[in-house]
Amino acid sequence: MSAKDNSKNSAVANERIKRFEAKQSLLVNQQTRKVRDNRLAGMIMVGALVLASGAQFIYFNFGPGQNPNACVTTPPVAAPTPGSHVVQAPDPRLSQCRDWTGLMQINNADLGITLHGKLAPAAVANFVDLANNGFYSDVKCHRLTNYPTFKVLQCGDPKGDGSGGPGYYFGPIENAPKDGLYKKGWIAMARQGNNATSMGSQFFIMYGDSKIPNDQVGGYTVFGEISVGLSGLNPVFNGGIVGGKQDGKPKVAAVIKSASFN
C-alpha cells in the first residue's frame, strides 16, 4: 500500500473517530438533560403535593371545612344491658371535639362543669346526651369513699345501688392519667374492673386528690372538671359513710336534681 493510500485511510479513520466522539458527546448531553428534566419534574410534583397538603391542612383546621373527625375514633360498644331496647352508645362525633360548659345541681350545690370533648370524645358525647335528655334528674350519688388517698363521690346509677346504667356499655378508656393521680375536682367515668368497654352512665367526682392504681386494662377516663361549686357538697363529703366505713353509702343523701350542657 502506497503512502498516499495510508494517508487517505488515516484521514478516514480520524473522521470516524470524530463522528463517534461527536455522537457520544450528543448522547451524554441528552442523558444529562433528561436527568435534569426528570429532577425538575420531580421537584415540581413534590412542590405541588406540599402546596395541596398545606391547603388541605389549612382548610380542615382553620377554614370552614374543619374536620369533625379530627379527634374521634369510633369506640367498640359492648352488648346492651339485658332487656334493654338501647343498642349502642351515642356517636363520639356528638362531642364535636370541643369543650362543653354546663351546670349540674346536686342537693343545693350548683356545680359549674367543663367537659373536654377533644380529650375524651366518647365519654363527653355520652355524658352530654344523657344529661341533656334528663337521664340524670333525681338520680342518687350512691357511693362515697374517704380513704386518705382515695376520695370520690360516685353518681349516675338510676338504681342507686351501683348496678344500673343507661342500657348499654361503651369504651375504650380515654384520657386516663398514666401516673394514676386524679386531681380534686376532676370527673371520671366509672367502669367494671379489668373491663375497658364497661362504661355507661356512672361517674365519680374527686373531692380530693386521689391515687387510683391502674388495673389490667388501664385507668379511668377523665372527661371533665368542676370549675366552681365543689365546696357546696362539703356536707356530703364531711357527713361520713353509713356504718362508719370508708367506702359505702353516704350518710347525707346526695341527689342529682338537674344537669345540662351546651
PyMOL commands that set and color helices and strands:
alter all, ss='L'
color gray80, all
select helices_A, chain A and resi 3-61+92-95+121-132+230-238+242-244
alter helices_A, ss='H'
color red, helices_A
select strands_A, chain A and resi 99-106+109-116+139-145+152-155+181-182+186-189+203-206+210-211+222-228+247-248+255-261
alter strands_A, ss='S'
color yellow, strands_A
deselect
rebuild
show_as cartoon
